[in-house]
Amino acid sequence: MLAELTQKEGEILLWIQNNVRNDLLTPIVKGITYLGEVGWFWILLCIVFTAWKKYRPIGVTCSASLAISFVINFILKLLFARTRPYEAIEGLTRLVGKQSDYSFPSGHTSASMAVSVVMLMLLPKRYGVPAFVIGVLVSLSRLYVGVHYPTDVLCAAVIAVTVAVCCVRFYKKKINSEH
């Protein structure tokens, strides 16, 4: 069953490569995927929110979500040790540098969803919605550039969203107990 799933995922990635990739979109998607590189963009947002007194509780909540998601992601990468799709699927070419870790789950997706979902839930829509859209785009970009299987991205998103929701619930419970 796992072999069949991997084959289907390979077909999806090859379809993206052959039907979606183009010279206009590629530099844009590569720029989007860069936002998730080592989580720098999301870490920076956490620092900015934490440094700004008004948004410090949100910054701490974003940071907690990011940290917990990172730990879970790290452990799962070691447990599953999934080969990158460009190393396993004949004809698939990656559009970014060779990745130094395992494929499952996607770290870019994990970081992006862990922070953007907290922002979506706790900030006004004019900030939360764009953050969430960026998080989703970073996640999808990993398929476009050929470095993750769809299940790498999907599972990372489910885990990170779950962690983010739990962190927000904890934050709201703490705020309510203080009042």
Summary of the structure (lengths in Angstrom):
residues: 179
radius of gyration: 17.0
end to end distance: 52.1
largest distance: 59.2
contacts: 592
relative contact order: 0.17
helix: 78%
strand: 0%
